[in-house]
Amino acid sequence: MRRKDFFCSLRILLLSGLLFQINFIYGQNSNFIPLTTAKFSIGNNAAWAQPAFNDSSWNDCKLGDTWQTQGFADYHGFAWYRIHVNIPSALKNKAVWQDSLRIFLAHVNDADETFLNGVLIGKTGAFPEDKGGYVSKWPAVRNYCLAVNNPAIFWDKENVIAVKVYDGGGSGGIFMGTPFVDMLEKFDGIDFKLSDINFNSSPRTERKLSITNKFNTTVSGVFHYRVTDEVNGKIIEQRSIPVSLAPFSVHDCSFYFPHREGIKLLYDFKENPSGKVKSFAETAPYILTPQEKLHPVINAPDVVGLHPGSPFIFRIPVSGKRPFKFTLKNLPPGLHADLHQGIITGMVKQKGNYIAKIFVKNSHGADSKSIAIKVGDRLALTPPMGWNSWNCWGLGVSYDRVKSSANALIEKGLADYGWNYINVDDGWQAKNRLASGEILPNEKFTDMKALGDELHKEGLRFGIYSSPGNSTCGGFLGSLGHERQDANTYFKWGVDYLKYDLCSYSDNVAGDTTLLAQQKPYMVMRDALKQQQRDIIYSICQYGIHDVWKWGDAMNGNLWRTTEDITDTWESLYNIGFSQTNNAAYAHPGGWNDPDMLIVGRVGWGEGLHPSNLTPHEQYTHISLWSLLSAPLLIGCDISKLDDFTLNLLKNREVIAIDQDVLGSQAIRIKNRDQIQVWQKKLHAGGRAIGIFNLSNAYKTYRFTIPNARNKSYQIRDVWAQKNIPNKSGTVVFQIPPHGVKLIKI
């Protein structure tokens, strides 16, 4: 799986009959026609665009869900949707502006051409046969508009919206939203943009907001905001502001809200003269993680693994005020440390277990920690942590963007908490291999070895992406037939991590859906990686087909994707995160279930980066659940522009420690009732980490009691707040926010 912003004058373009795509949308207007079902067929035929084509024998398909969930589980390639809909003239007559018809198709994966009654009304992305080849435009919203006098619209008659889709891999179809047809109104040009919040010690925090008119016509109305207490619904503050927005103009405003959990901010813009209201609500962000201490704190995992005879690099994660002075004792023979930067490098030739002692001090204090260095057959003894380019840059990944992310990982202190992989996802490959078959980077990456060397110099690790098929999900070169050659190249470049994404490989197995057909490409690359004298983490990405958690370890996989791609919606987070109920037994040090990358911060999959659509409550749930699941933690946002709230999520050492617990146990669900789920994870020191999740849309009270607590001494700790919770007889009453969590440790 895997849009330039283009805003223009509706009056000029639509009334002249031209077509264009807009990409701002908050929801349909009050008079609309929902599009819920379509006729569907895989394949490709130009005749299928025509309204007269007889599609009565086609499959019925629900719009809003992928075709993989509707009987085409392993299909990737071309498919068509034909949506039959009567568009009454009453829809136009009831509109205030009466300017243009909008056809909203939600998200389409990956490229589409959309026709109305045989007339092409929009195209997003490019198909394999197009000049320049396949271009994925996931996750662009398809939102096509036509002037009301466009002859392609059959008013008061049946219309056929025919959508030609090409899916290059992963999920396919029209999904992540409910398609509809409506009339565009002036207030649809109103857009709310929130600035990052700069938190400080004040009990009140400033929210800055911009109201933008994206149309070439003046829009007037009243902006109203309310600050409310989410628990009791009481209004803390509210105000109405008359606003007149000239074409393409911006109006800025600001107000304050209490800095605590449970504050909701509601915004309304009532447009004159229609009286139509555009509303937007947000849960105010709040920080739970205590402020970072000045004295040094070592945040390293308790154990690291490496192969004998392989180069080793390890940046000691230490938070606090720099500079630090490091002292190390009992390093294995062959390893040495840069005592200024705190980076361990070298090579250990003999297998064995070593206990290294790390000491660090600065002008504010000192810390020490013992780390087990296990030289043997296993890597990834704790889940990998780092950054991956896909969820922010998509196919637009480049050397500059990767280097910027690596710099930010260090400058913003994330490397001080163990985030150390910098992974280049799809889009780095040149169009053609050398005559010898060697793969090359494209013009965005002139020298991959130099990139790897730069990352290693900072103590970071270098990850890369490929596919066992002829092409990747984004249409770039895969590794089919060149597996050994590519593994050799990765070795020369200094690659430490390979994400191997199934994508087009299914095109080569002629419909063979057996387990062996799924395993074979991963066996081939497994054997190629084994020949390299380098520790390369092997990430098996094939979406959980044939219960990969049962056989990923036999492929020497260090992590294996258990689901389809994640997106920044509650529905996606819920469906993926809370479905990990049948694979806990297969997670262990060296092999981890992977429910996909993190969706916090500014994401966008290549175009139009935006703050995550998850509420703050949902983002706390996201990080808590992934840590309980012992999931790999790969940041998916633009970390060069991280705000304070997102840094708070990613720099809580106690939450990270749950994920990195040396026991390697994955949490299991122990309660699922009344929209409350409780997940419990065993910890190596004998304690337990427990997540209490509220899946409802309102605050819920939950009484938590430790069984047999009267006979033993227990301490309950709030992990996010990093403080112990006073309790009597092991009982605590929690108020849990909607889609939120209480993460505790016992």
C-alpha positions in Angstrom: 0.0 0.0 0.0 0.9 2.5 0.0 -1.4 14.5 -4.1 -0.1 18.1 -4.8 -2.4 20.4 -3.1 -4.3 22.2 -5.8 -6.9 24.8 -4.9 -8.4 27.0 -7.6 -11.4 29.1 -8.5 -14.5 27.0 -8.6 -16.3 29.8 -10.4 -13.8 30.0 -13.2 -12.9 26.3 -13.6 -16.1 24.6 -12.8 -18.4 26.8 -14.8 -16.2 26.5 -17.8 -16.7 22.8 -17.6 -13.1 21.9 -16.7 -12.3 19.2 -14.2 -10.0 19.1 -11.2 -9.3 17.4 -7.9 -9.6 19.0 -4.5 -8.2 17.4 -1.4 -9.8 19.1 1.5 -12.8 17.4 3.1 -14.4 17.3 6.5 -17.6 15.4 5.4 -20.6 15.5 3.1 -23.1 18.3 3.2 -26.6 17.7 4.6 -28.1 16.8 1.2 -26.0 13.9 -0.1 -26.3 10.5 -1.7 -24.4 7.8 0.0 -22.5 5.3 -2.2 -22.5 2.0 -0.4 -22.2 -0.7 -3.0 -20.9 -1.3 -6.5 -20.5 -3.9 -9.1 -16.9 -5.2 -9.1 -14.6 -7.2 -11.3 -10.9 -7.8 -11.4 -9.1 -7.3 -14.7 -9.1 -4.4 -17.1 -11.2 -3.5 -20.1 -11.8 0.0 -21.5 -15.4 -0.9 -22.3 -16.1 -1.1 -18.6 -16.1 2.7 -18.4 -19.2 3.0 -20.6 -22.7 3.4 -19.0 -24.2 0.9 -21.5 -21.9 -2.0 -20.4 -23.9 -4.9 -18.8 -22.3 -5.6 -15.4 -25.2 -7.7 -14.0 -22.9 -10.7 -13.7 -20.3 -8.9 -11.7 -19.7 -9.3 -8.0 -21.5 -7.1 -5.5 -18.9 -5.2 -3.5 -19.2 -3.0 -0.4 -17.6 0.4 -0.8 -15.4 1.4 2.2 -13.7 -2.0 2.6 -10.8 -3.4 0.7 -11.4 -6.1 -2.0 -9.1 -8.4 -0.1 -11.8 -8.7 2.7 -14.5 -9.4 0.1 -13.3 -12.6 -1.6 -10.1 -11.5 -3.3 -7.6 -12.0 -0.5 -4.4 -12.5 -2.7 -5.3 -10.4 -5.7 -3.2 -7.4 -6.7 -3.4 -5.5 -10.1 -6.3 -4.0 -12.1 -9.9 -4.0 -11.0 -13.0 -1.9 -11.8 -15.9 -0.6 -9.7 -19.2 0.4 -11.4 -21.4 2.5 -9.1 -25.0 3.0 -10.2 -26.6 6.1 -8.7 -29.6 8.3 -9.5 -28.7 12.0 -9.2 -31.9 14.0 -8.7 -32.0 17.6 -9.7 -33.4 18.3 -6.2 -29.9 17.8 -5.0 -28.8 20.8 -7.1 -31.9 22.9 -6.4 -31.6 22.6 -2.6 -28.0 23.7 -2.7 -27.2 27.4 -1.8 -24.2 27.9 -4.1 -25.5 25.6 -6.9 -22.0 25.7 -8.5 -20.6 22.2 -8.7 -21.2 18.5 -8.0 -18.8 16.6 -5.9 -18.0 12.9 -6.2 -16.1 11.7 -3.1 -14.6 8.2 -3.3 -12.6 8.2 0.0 -9.2 6.5 -0.3 -8.2 4.5 -3.3 -5.2 2.2 -3.3 -3.1 2.9 -5.3 -3.9 4.6 -8.7 -7.2 5.3 -10.3 -9.1 6.7 -13.3 -12.6 7.7 -12.6 -15.3 8.1 -15.2 -18.9 9.5 -15.0 -21.1 8.0 -17.7 -18.0 7.2 -19.8 -16.3 10.6 -19.4 -13.0 10.8 -17.6 -13.5 13.1 -14.6 -10.3 12.5 -12.7 -7.1 10.5 -12.5 -4.7 10.1 -9.5 -1.4 8.3 -9.9 -0.2 6.4 -12.9 -0.6 2.9 -14.2 2.2 0.5 -15.3 1.5 1.2 -19.0 1.6 5.0 -18.6 4.6 7.0 -19.7 7.0 7.0 -16.8 5.4 3.8 -15.4 3.4 3.1 -12.3 3.1 5.8 -9.7 1.3 5.0 -6.4 -0.8 7.9 -4.9 -1.7 6.1 -1.6 -3.2 7.6 0.5 -4.6 10.5 -1.5 -8.3 11.1 -1.1 -10.3 11.0 -4.4 -12.5 14.0 -4.4 -13.6 14.9 -7.9 -15.8 17.9 -8.9 -17.7 18.9 -12.0 -19.6 22.0 -12.9 -23.4 21.6 -12.6 -23.8 22.2 -16.3 -21.4 19.5 -17.3 -23.1 17.2 -19.9 -21.5 14.2 -18.2 -24.1 14.5 -15.4 -27.4 12.8 -16.1 -29.8 14.7 -13.8 -32.8 12.7 -12.6 -31.4 9.6 -14.3 -29.2 6.7 -13.5 -25.5 7.6 -13.6 -22.6 5.1 -13.7 -19.4 6.1 -11.8 -16.8 3.7 -13.2 -13.5 3.6 -11.3 -10.5 1.8 -12.7 -8.1 0.9 -9.9 -4.6 -0.5 -9.9 -3.2 -2.0 -6.7 0.5 -2.5 -6.6 0.5 -4.5 -3.4 -1.0 -4.6 0.1 -4.6 -3.7 0.4 -6.6 -2.7 -2.7 -9.7 -0.8 -3.6 -11.9 2.0 -2.4 -11.8 2.1 1.4 -11.1 4.1 4.6 -14.3 6.2 4.3 -17.8 6.2 2.9 -18.1 7.5 -0.7 -20.9 9.9 -1.5 -22.2 12.5 -4.0 -23.2 15.9 -3.0 -23.2 19.6 -4.0 -20.2 21.7 -3.0 -21.0 24.7 -0.9 -18.9 27.8 -0.1 -18.1 26.7 3.4 -16.4 23.6 2.0 -13.5 26.0 1.2 -13.0 26.7 4.9 -10.1 24.9 6.4 -8.9 24.8 10.0 -5.2 24.5 10.6 -3.8 24.0 14.1 -0.2 25.0 15.0 2.0 22.9 17.2 1.6 23.6 20.9 4.6 24.6 22.9 4.0 23.2 26.4 5.6 24.9 29.4 5.1 24.9 33.1 2.0 27.1 33.0 -1.3 25.4 33.9 -2.8 27.0 30.8 -1.6 26.3 27.3 -2.1 28.4 24.2 -3.8 27.0 21.1 -3.2 28.9 17.9 -5.6 28.2 15.0 -5.8 29.5 11.4 -9.0 29.7 9.4 -8.2 29.5 5.7 -10.5 30.2 2.7 -9.2 27.9 -0.1 -11.7 29.2 -2.7 -11.5 32.2 -5.0 -14.6 33.8 -3.6 -15.2 35.8 -0.4 -16.6 33.7 2.5 -18.2 35.4 5.5 -19.5 34.0 8.7 -19.0 33.6 12.5 -16.3 31.5 14.1 -17.2 30.1 17.5 -15.0 28.1 19.8 -15.7 26.3 23.1 -13.3 24.8 25.7 -15.1 22.0 27.5 -14.4 19.5 30.3 -14.7 16.1 28.5 -15.7 14.3 31.7 -18.7 16.4 32.8 -19.4 18.3 29.6 -19.2 21.7 31.3 -18.1 24.7 29.2 -14.9 26.3 30.6 -14.7 29.1 28.0 -16.4 30.1 24.7 -16.3 33.0 22.2 -17.9 34.1 18.9 -15.8 36.0 16.3 -17.2 37.5 13.1 -14.9 36.6 10.2 -14.9 37.8 6.5 -12.3 35.9 4.4 -11.2 37.2 1.1 -10.3 34.7 -1.6 -7.4 32.5 -0.5 -7.0 34.5 2.7 -6.2 33.4 6.3 -7.6 34.6 9.7 -5.5 33.7 12.8 -6.8 33.4 16.3 -5.6 32.0 19.6 -7.0 31.1 23.0 -6.0 29.2 26.1 -7.0 25.9 27.7 -6.0 24.1 30.9 -3.1 21.7 30.5 -4.6 18.4 31.7 -6.2 15.3 30.4 -9.9 15.6 29.5 -10.1 19.0 27.8 -12.0 19.1 24.5 -11.9 22.0 22.0 -14.8 22.5 19.6 -14.7 24.9 16.6 -17.7 26.0 14.4 -17.8 28.2 11.4 -21.3 29.3 10.4 -21.3 30.6 6.8 -23.5 33.5 5.7 -26.0 33.6 4.1 -26.5 29.8 3.9 -26.3 29.3 7.7 -24.4 26.1 7.0 -21.9 25.1 9.7 -18.6 23.5 9.5 -17.5 21.9 12.7 -14.3 20.5 14.0 -13.5 19.1 17.4 -10.2 18.0 19.0 -9.1 16.4 22.2 -6.6 18.8 23.6 -3.1 17.3 23.8 -1.6 16.7 27.2 1.8 15.6 28.4 2.1 12.8 31.0 5.8 12.0 30.8 7.8 13.9 33.4 10.4 16.4 32.3 13.7 14.9 31.4 16.3 15.0 34.2 19.6 16.8 34.0 21.6 14.0 35.5 22.5 11.0 33.2 20.1 8.0 32.9 21.2 5.0 30.9 18.2 3.8 28.8 19.8 0.8 27.2 18.1 -2.6 27.0 19.4 -5.3 29.3 20.7 -7.4 26.5 22.0 -7.1 23.0 22.9 -9.9 20.5 25.4 -10.2 17.7 26.9 -12.9 15.5 30.5 -13.9 15.9 32.8 -12.3 13.3 30.3 -9.6 12.3 30.9 -5.9 12.7 29.1 -4.5 15.8 27.9 -1.0 16.4 26.0 0.1 19.5 25.2 3.7 20.6 24.7 3.7 24.3 21.4 5.5 24.9 21.8 8.0 27.7 19.5 10.9 28.5 20.4 14.0 30.5 22.5 17.1 29.9 25.5 16.6 27.7 28.5 16.3 27.6 28.9 12.9 29.2 32.0 11.0 30.3 31.8 7.2 29.7 33.7 4.4 31.4 33.2 0.7 30.3 34.4 -2.5 31.9 34.3 -6.1 30.8 33.7 -5.6 27.1 34.1 -8.7 25.1 37.5 -9.1 23.4 37.4 -7.3 20.0 35.0 -4.5 21.1 36.1 -1.0 22.0 34.3 2.2 22.9 34.5 5.9 22.0 34.3 7.3 25.5 33.3 10.8 24.2 30.3 9.7 22.1 29.5 6.5 23.9 29.6 4.3 20.8 30.8 0.7 21.0 32.2 -0.8 17.9 34.4 -3.8 16.8 34.0 -7.5 16.2 33.9 -10.5 18.5 35.1 -13.7 17.1 34.1 -16.3 19.7 30.6 -17.2 20.9 29.8 -16.4 24.5 27.9 -14.3 27.0 29.5 -11.3 28.4 28.3 -8.9 31.1 29.6 -5.4 30.3 29.4 -2.6 32.9 28.7 1.0 31.7 29.4 4.0 33.8 28.4 7.5 32.7 28.6 10.9 34.5 28.1 14.6 33.8 28.2 17.7 35.9 24.8 16.8 37.5 25.4 13.2 38.5 26.2 9.7 37.4 24.5 6.4 36.4 25.6 2.8 35.7 24.1 -0.3 34.2 25.1 -3.8 33.3 24.3 -5.1 29.8 24.5 -8.7 28.7 26.3 -8.9 25.3 25.3 -12.3 23.8 27.5 -13.4 20.9 25.7 -16.3 19.2 23.0 -17.2 16.7 20.4 -14.7 17.7 19.9 -11.0 16.8 17.1 -8.6 17.9 17.0 -10.0 21.5 14.7 -7.1 22.1 12.3 -5.6 19.5 14.0 -3.2 17.0 13.5 0.5 17.6 14.1 3.3 15.1 12.5 5.2 12.2 11.2 4.1 8.8 10.6 6.5 5.9 7.3 5.1 4.5 4.5 6.7 6.6 5.8 10.2 6.1 7.8 10.3 2.8 6.4 7.3 0.9 8.0 7.1 -2.6 9.3 10.6 -2.1 12.1 9.4 0.2 15.5 10.9 -0.6 19.0 11.1 0.9 18.3 14.6 2.3 15.2 13.4 4.0 16.8 10.4 5.5 19.8 12.4 6.7 17.5 15.0 8.1 15.7 12.3 10.0 19.0 10.8 11.3 20.1 14.2 12.5 16.8 14.8 14.2 16.9 11.4 15.9 20.1 12.6 17.7 19.3 16.3 18.1 15.9 15.7 19.6 17.2 13.1 22.0 15.4 10.1 20.6 18.7 8.2 20.2 19.2 8.7 23.9 16.2 6.4 24.5 17.2 3.6 22.2 15.8 4.6 18.9 18.7 3.7 16.6 17.6 2.3 13.2 17.2 4.6 10.2 15.3 2.6 7.6 14.9 3.6 3.9 11.7 2.1 2.6 10.5 1.8 -1.0 11.5 4.3 -3.7 15.4 4.2 -3.5 16.0 1.9 -6.4 17.2 2.9 -9.9 15.0 1.9 -12.9 17.5 -0.6 -14.3 20.3 -2.8 -12.9 23.8 -2.8 -14.3 24.6 -5.2 -17.0 26.1 -7.4 -14.3 22.8 -7.4 -12.5 23.9 -5.3 -9.6 21.2 -3.0 -8.2 21.8 0.7 -8.0 20.2 3.6 -6.1 18.4 6.2 -8.1 19.3 9.9 -8.5 17.9 10.6 -5.0 20.5 8.4 -3.4 23.9 8.8 -5.1 25.9 6.8 -2.7 24.3 4.2 -0.4 27.6 3.1 1.1 28.4 6.7 2.1 25.0 7.0 3.7 25.6 3.9 5.7 29.0 5.1 6.8 27.5 8.4 7.9 24.9 6.7 10.0 27.4 4.3 11.5 29.7 7.2 12.4 26.8 8.4 14.7 26.2 5.0 16.1 23.0 4.5 14.2 22.1 1.5 12.1 21.1 1.5 8.4 18.0 -0.2 7.1 16.8 -0.8 3.5 13.8 -2.2 1.6 13.1 -4.7 -1.2 10.6 -7.2 -2.4 10.9 -10.9 -3.5 9.0 -10.1 -6.7 10.0 -8.3 -9.9 8.8 -5.0 -8.5 8.1 -3.4 -5.1 4.8 -2.1 -3.9 5.7 1.3 -5.4 6.7 -0.2 -8.8 10.5 -0.1 -8.2 12.9 -2.9 -8.8 12.5 -6.0 -6.6 15.0 -8.8 -5.9 13.5 -11.7 -7.8 16.4 -13.6 -9.4 19.0 -11.4 -7.8 18.6 -12.3 -4.1 22.2 -13.4 -3.5 23.5 -10.4 -5.6 21.4 -7.9 -3.6 22.4 -9.4 -0.3 26.1 -9.0 -1.3 25.3 -5.4 -2.2 23.6 -4.8 1.1 26.8 -6.1 2.8 29.0 -3.7 0.9 26.7 -0.8 1.7 26.8 -1.6 5.4 23.1 -2.5 5.7 21.9 -3.6 9.2 18.2 -4.2 8.5 16.2 -5.5 5.5 12.5 -5.1 5.1 11.4 -7.7 2.5 7.9 -6.8 1.3 5.8 -9.5 -0.6 4.0 -7.2 -3.1 4.4 -8.4 -6.7 5.7 -11.9 -5.8 2.2 -13.3 -6.0 2.3 -12.6 -9.8 5.0 -15.3 -10.1 3.2 -18.2 -8.4 0.3 -18.7 -10.8 -2.3 -18.7 -8.2 -0.5 -21.1 -5.9 -1.7 -20.2 -2.4 0.0 -23.0 -0.5 2.2 -22.4 2.5 5.3 -23.4 0.6 4.6 -20.8 -2.0 4.5 -18.1 0.7 7.7 -19.4 2.4 9.8 -19.9 -0.7 10.8 -16.3 -1.4 11.7 -15.7 2.2 13.8 -18.9 2.2 15.8 -17.7 -0.7 16.6 -14.4 0.9 17.2 -16.0 4.2 19.9 -18.2 2.7 21.4 -15.2 0.9 21.6 -13.2 4.1 23.2 -16.1 6.0 26.2 -15.9 3.6 26.9 -12.3 4.7 29.3 -11.7 7.5 27.1 -9.0 8.8 24.3 -8.7 11.4 21.3 -7.9 9.1 17.9 -7.8 10.9 15.4 -9.7 8.6 11.9 -8.1 8.5 9.4 -10.4 6.8 6.6 -8.2 5.4 3.8 -10.3 4.0 0.7 -9.2 6.0 0.2 -12.3 8.1 -0.7 -14.7 5.2 -0.8 -18.3 6.3 -0.2 -17.3 9.9 3.4 -16.1 9.3 3.9 -16.0 13.1 4.0 -19.8 13.0 6.8 -20.0 10.5 8.6 -16.7 10.3 11.2 -17.9 12.8 12.1 -20.8 10.5 12.9 -18.2 7.8 15.4 -16.6 10.3 13.0 -13.8 10.5 13.5 -11.3 13.3 10.1 -9.7 12.9 7.1 -10.6 10.7 4.1 -8.4 9.8 0.9 -9.9 11.1 -1.5 -7.5 9.4 -2.2 -5.2 6.5 -0.8 -1.7 6.5 -1.8 0.6 9.3 -3.2 4.1 8.8 -3.7 7.0 11.2 -7.4 6.3 12.1 -8.9 4.8 15.2 -10.5 2.1 13.0 -7.2 1.0 11.7 -5.5 1.1 15.1 -8.3 -0.8 16.7 -8.6 -3.5 14.0 -4.8 -4.1 13.9 -3.7 -3.6 17.5 -6.5 -5.3 19.3 -6.6 -8.3 16.9 -3.2 -9.6 18.2 -4.9 -12.2 20.4 -3.7 -15.5 18.8 0.0 -15.1 18.2 1.5 -14.3 21.6 3.0 -17.8 21.9 5.2 -17.1 18.9 6.9 -13.9 20.1 10.3 -14.4 21.7 13.7 -12.8 21.9 15.0 -12.8 18.3 11.5 -13.1 16.7 8.7 -10.6 17.1 5.1 -10.2 15.9 5.0 -6.9 13.9 1.6 -5.0 13.8 3.2 -2.3 11.6 4.8 1.0 12.2 3.8 3.9 14.5 1.3 6.5 13.3 2.0 9.4 15.6 3.4 12.8 14.6 3.1 14.2 11.1 2.4 11.5 8.6 1.2 11.5 5.0 2.8 8.6 2.9 4.6 11.0 0.7 2.3 14.0 0.1 0.4 16.5 2.3 1.9 15.6 5.7 -0.6 16.2 8.4 -0.8 15.6 12.2 -1.9 12.1 13.0 -5.7 11.8 12.9 -5.5 9.9 16.2 -6.6 11.8 19.3 -4.1 12.2 22.1 -6.0 9.5 24.0 -5.7 7.1 21.0 -2.0 7.9 20.7 -1.3 7.0 24.3 -3.3 3.8 23.6 -1.2 3.1 20.5 2.2 3.4 22.2 1.0 1.5 25.3 -0.4 -1.4 23.3 2.6 -1.7 21.0 4.9 -1.8 24.1 2.7 -4.5 25.8 2.8 -6.5 22.6 6.6 -6.4 22.5 6.2 -5.0 19.0 9.0 -3.5 17.0 8.8 0.3 17.5 9.4 2.1 14.2 8.6 5.8 14.1 6.7 6.6 10.9 6.5 10.4 11.0 8.8 13.3 10.0 10.9 13.5 13.1 12.6 16.7 11.9 9.3 18.4 12.9 8.3 16.6 16.0 6.2 18.6 18.5 6.4 18.4 22.3 3.4 16.1 22.5 4.9 13.5 20.2 8.3 13.6 21.9 6.5 13.0 25.2 5.1 9.8 23.6 8.4 8.6 22.3 10.7 9.5 25.2 9.1 7.8 28.2 11.8 5.4 29.4 9.4 3.3 31.5 7.0 2.7 28.6 10.0 1.8 26.4 11.3 -0.6 29.0 8.1 -2.6 28.9 8.5 -3.1 25.2 12.2 -3.9 25.6 11.8 -6.2 28.6 14.4 -9.0 28.3 11.9 -11.8 28.9 10.4 -11.1 25.5 6.9 -12.0 26.5 3.9 -10.6 24.5 0.9 -9.4 26.4 -2.3 -11.5 26.4 -5.9 -10.2 26.7 -7.3 -11.3 30.0 -10.6 -9.3 30.0 -12.9 -8.1 27.2 -16.2 -6.9 28.6 -18.4 -3.7 28.5 -16.0 -2.0 26.0 -13.1 -2.5 28.4 -10.1 -4.7 27.5 -7.3 -5.6 29.9 -4.0 -6.8 28.5 -1.3 -8.3 30.7 2.4 -8.8 30.0 4.8 -10.8 32.2 8.1 -9.0 33.0 11.5 -10.6 33.6 11.8 -9.2 37.2 8.6 -11.0 38.2 6.2 -8.1 37.9 3.5 -7.5 35.3 2.6 -4.6 33.0 -1.1 -4.1 32.5 -3.0 -2.0 30.0 -6.6 -1.1 30.7 -8.2 0.1 27.5 -11.5 2.0 27.1 -12.9 1.2 23.7 -16.0 3.3 24.1 -16.6 7.0 23.0 -16.9 8.3 26.6 -15.1 8.3 29.9 -15.5 5.0 31.8 -14.8 4.2 35.5 -12.9 1.0 36.0 -12.2 -0.6 39.4 -8.9 -2.5 39.3 -8.1 -5.0 42.0 -5.0 -7.3 42.3 -6.1 -10.8 43.1 -5.0 -12.0 46.6 -3.5 -8.6 47.3 -4.3 -8.7 51.0 -1.8 -11.6 51.5 1.1 -9.9 49.7 2.8 -6.6 49.3 2.2 -4.9 46.0 3.1 -1.6 44.4 1.0 -0.2 41.6 2.9 2.2 39.3 1.5 4.7 36.8 3.9 4.1 33.9 3.2 7.2 31.8 3.4 9.5 34.9 6.3 7.5 36.3 4.9 7.6 39.8 3.5 5.1 42.3 -0.3 5.1 42.9 -1.5 5.1 46.5 -3.8 2.1 47.1 -5.4 0.1 49.8 -5.5 -3.7 49.6 -4.4 -3.6 45.9 -7.5 -1.7 44.6 -7.5 1.5 42.5 -10.4 3.2 40.7 -9.5 4.7 37.3 -11.2 7.2 35.1 -10.2 6.1 31.6 -10.7 8.5 28.7 -12.5 7.4 25.4 -10.3 5.2 23.3 -7.7 5.8 26.1 -5.6 3.7 28.4 -4.3 3.3 31.9 -0.9 1.7 31.7 0.3 0.3 35.0 3.1 -1.9 36.3 2.8 -4.2 39.3 
